[in-house]
Amino acid sequence: MGFQTEFNSVCKFKSEQELYELLEYDRGKMLKQGLRVFPTGQKVIAYTPANKAVAIVKITACVAEINFNGEEVTSVELQLIRPLTEEESAVQTALAYEMFFGEAESR
């Protein structure tokens, strides 16, 4: 057991529903597997499950716990700052692929 730190500027959604709720209601929640630390107050870029940059969000809360099933989970609450323009999205998506997402595939 240990904490994985998420100190980069990437917030990748695994669920389209969680992302939809954030974009629709300006607030949302994301559930992650494992115990992670997301720094409250930090602004990050939100990505779709397909790794496309879509918005700037602010992390408002982060709770890491072991649930009733004995699973390590982290719940992250987010506030929408603003959606990205198409141009911003294209640039951020390309940069994130080079910096984060593309690395795992090239190993």
C-alpha positions in Angstrom: 0.0 0.0 0.0 1.3 3.5 -0.8 0.3 6.7 -2.3 0.9 7.6 -5.9 1.4 11.3 -6.4 -0.4 13.2 -9.3 1.7 16.4 -9.4 1.6 16.8 -13.1 -1.0 19.0 -14.9 -3.0 16.1 -16.3 -6.5 15.0 -15.1 -7.6 12.1 -17.3 -11.2 10.9 -17.0 -11.8 7.1 -17.4 -15.6 7.6 -17.6 -17.4 9.7 -20.2 -20.3 10.1 -17.7 -18.0 11.8 -15.1 -16.6 14.1 -17.8 -20.1 14.9 -19.1 -21.3 15.9 -15.5 -18.3 18.2 -15.1 -18.9 20.0 -18.4 -22.7 20.1 -17.9 -22.9 21.3 -14.3 -19.5 23.1 -13.9 -18.7 20.7 -11.0 -17.9 17.0 -11.0 -16.3 14.1 -9.3 -13.8 11.5 -10.6 -13.1 8.2 -9.0 -9.7 6.7 -9.4 -8.3 3.3 -8.5 -5.5 3.2 -5.9 -4.5 5.7 -3.3 -3.4 9.0 -5.0 -2.7 12.5 -3.9 -4.2 15.3 -6.1 -3.1 18.7 -4.7 -6.2 20.7 -3.8 -6.4 24.1 -5.4 -4.3 23.2 -8.4 -5.6 23.9 -11.9 -5.1 21.1 -14.4 -6.0 20.2 -17.9 -8.9 17.6 -18.1 -8.7 14.9 -20.8 -11.3 12.6 -22.2 -10.8 8.8 -22.0 -9.5 9.1 -25.6 -6.7 11.5 -24.4 -8.2 14.7 -25.9 -7.7 17.9 -23.9 -11.1 19.5 -23.2 -11.0 21.9 -20.3 -9.2 23.6 -17.5 -10.4 22.4 -14.1 -9.5 23.1 -10.5 -9.2 20.4 -7.9 -11.4 21.3 -5.0 -11.1 18.1 -2.9 -9.3 14.8 -2.8 -10.1 11.9 -0.5 -8.1 8.6 -0.6 -9.6 5.7 1.3 -10.0 2.0 1.5 -13.7 1.3 0.7 -16.0 -1.3 2.2 -14.9 -3.8 -0.4 -11.3 -3.4 0.7 -10.3 -1.5 -2.5 -8.0 1.5 -2.5 -9.9 4.4 -4.2 -9.4 8.1 -4.5 -12.3 10.5 -5.1 -11.4 13.8 -6.7 -13.9 16.7 -6.8 -13.4 19.2 -9.6 -14.7 22.7 -10.6 -14.8 23.7 -14.3 -12.8 26.8 -14.9 -13.5 26.9 -18.7 -13.6 24.7 -21.7 -10.6 24.8 -24.1 -10.9 26.3 -27.6 -10.3 23.9 -30.5 -6.8 25.4 -31.0 -5.9 25.1 -27.3 -7.2 21.6 -27.3 -5.1 20.5 -30.3 -1.9 22.0 -28.8 -2.5 20.5 -25.3 -3.5 17.1 -26.7 -0.3 17.0 -28.8 1.9 18.1 -25.8 0.3 15.6 -23.4 0.7 12.8 -25.9 4.4 13.6 -26.1 4.9 14.1 -22.4 2.6 11.6 -20.8 0.4 9.4 -22.9 2.8 8.4 -25.7 5.5 7.3 -23.3 3.7 4.2 -22.1 3.2 3.0 -25.7 6.8 3.5 -26.8 8.3 1.4 -24.0 
